[in-house]
Amino acid sequence: MRVSRLLLVAALVAAFAGCEQKPKTTTEVVKDKVNDALDRRSNEKIKDAAEDVRDGVNAAVKDVKDAVK
């Protein structure tokens, strides 16, 4: 049981470490959107893949909600 808790904590730490803080100012938001459109962000491929996963999960959630109705 102790090992499973340790693995759970390790997974949570890894998940939170990968989270990026949102830009705080309007200028940073605009800059990020422009860099996204021009594919100039750092780690662009990883960010695009994460956005694709997010969009897929959102679509799946919507489909499940529609199926449950």
C-alpha positions in Angstrom: 0.0 0.0 0.0 2.9 2.3 0.8 4.4 1.8 -2.7 1.1 2.6 -4.4 0.8 5.9 -2.5 4.4 6.7 -3.5 3.6 6.0 -7.1 0.5 8.1 -6.9 2.4 11.0 -5.4 5.1 10.7 -8.1 2.5 10.7 -10.8 0.8 13.8 -9.4 4.2 15.6 -9.0 5.0 14.8 -12.6 1.6 16.0 -13.8 1.8 19.3 -11.9 5.4 19.9 -13.0 4.3 19.7 -16.6 1.6 22.4 -16.2 2.4 25.8 -17.6 1.3 28.9 -15.8 -1.1 31.1 -17.8 0.3 34.4 -19.0 -0.6 37.2 -16.6 -0.8 40.2 -18.9 -2.7 40.9 -22.1 0.6 41.5 -23.9 1.9 38.0 -23.0 -1.4 36.5 -24.1 -1.2 38.3 -27.5 2.5 37.4 -27.9 1.8 33.7 -27.2 -1.1 33.6 -29.7 1.1 35.3 -32.4 3.9 32.9 -31.7 1.4 30.0 -31.8 0.1 31.1 -35.2 3.6 31.4 -36.6 4.8 28.2 -35.0 7.6 30.0 -33.1 6.8 28.9 -29.5 9.4 27.0 -27.6 8.7 23.2 -27.7 6.1 23.9 -30.4 5.6 20.2 -31.3 4.9 19.2 -27.7 2.5 22.1 -27.2 0.6 21.3 -30.4 0.4 17.6 -29.4 -1.0 18.6 -26.0 -3.5 20.9 -27.6 -4.6 18.1 -29.9 -5.1 15.8 -26.9 -7.0 18.5 -25.1 -9.3 19.0 -28.0 -9.8 15.2 -28.4 -10.7 14.9 -24.7 -13.1 17.8 -24.9 -14.8 16.2 -27.9 -15.0 12.8 -26.1 -16.6 14.5 -23.1 -19.1 16.2 -25.3 -20.0 12.9 -27.0 -20.4 11.2 -23.7 -22.7 13.9 -22.4 -24.8 13.8 -25.5 -25.0 10.0 -25.2 -26.1 10.1 -21.6 -29.0 12.6 -22.3 
